[in-house]
Amino acid sequence: MAEKAIFPVLLLCRVLEVSRSGFYGWMRSEGRRSTRDESDAALTTKIAEAHTRSRGTYGSPRIHEELQAGGMHVGRNRVARLMKEQGLHG
């Protein structure tokens, strides 16, 4: 962040309406994915596979049911959210 060399961090945080601790947390984690993002990516792959096996006919309730039958513990709304983000529908 080049502006940090010109303006004090406190001023930048005030203008952007973020906390200093939030800014430094973002700086520490920049370039790394969160555990949830990694989990969502793996789950999205499994959802896409199940959707393909159903020839695109299964919606989120049936995909959720299939994942649970396979031993995965995942919420119905999470499956629906990930399917919507990927443009998958029954």
N, C-alpha and C positions, 0 to 999 in steps of 0.2 A: 504494500500500500504506500505509494509515493507521497501522498498527502501528509502522511505521518511525519515526514521529514520537514515539512513546511509549517504545519499547524499542530498545536498540542492535542494529544489524544482526548483530553477532557472536552475541548471545544468541538472536535469532530463528533464525539458521542452525543453531546448536547444537540448539535444541529441535526444529526440523524435519529435522534430520540431513541438511543440504545444505552444500556448501562455499560460502564467501563468493564465490569467483570464479564458481561456478555461479549464485548468486543475481544477481550483477551482470550476467552474461551473459544471463540470462533477462530482466532489466530492459531491457537494450539491445535485445533482439530481440522484445520484447512487441508483439504486433499484426502482426508480419511472418511470412510463411510461409517455411519453408526451401525450398531449391532442390529437395530430394527431394519435399517435399509438393506443390510445383507440378508436378513431373514426374509424380508419382503421379496427380494430378488429370487431367492431359492424357492419360495412359495409360489411366486408368479410362474416359474418354470413348471412346477408340478401342476398348477392350475391349467396352464396352456396345454400340457400333455393330456390331461383328463378331458379338456374341451375338444381336443383333436380326436381322441379315442371315441368320443360321442358323436363325431362327425358334425360338431358345431351345434348340436341340439340341446345340450345341457346348459341350463342357466345356473346362477349362483347357488340356489338351494340344493340342486342335485350334485353339483361339483363339491359343495361343502359336505354333503352326505358321503360321497365317494372318498374324499380325503379322510374323513373320520373313520370310515370302514377300513381304510388302509393304515389306521393307527396314528394318524396325525391329530393333534389337539389344536384346532384353529377355530376362531370365531366366525360365525356366519357373516357378520358385517364386514369383517376384514376380507373375506373371500369376495364379497360383493364389491368392495372398494377397489381391490386389485384387478378384478375383472373389468370394472368400468374404466380404470386407468389404461388398460390394455385394449379397450374397445371390444372385449369379448362379451357375447350375449347369446342366449338360447334362441 
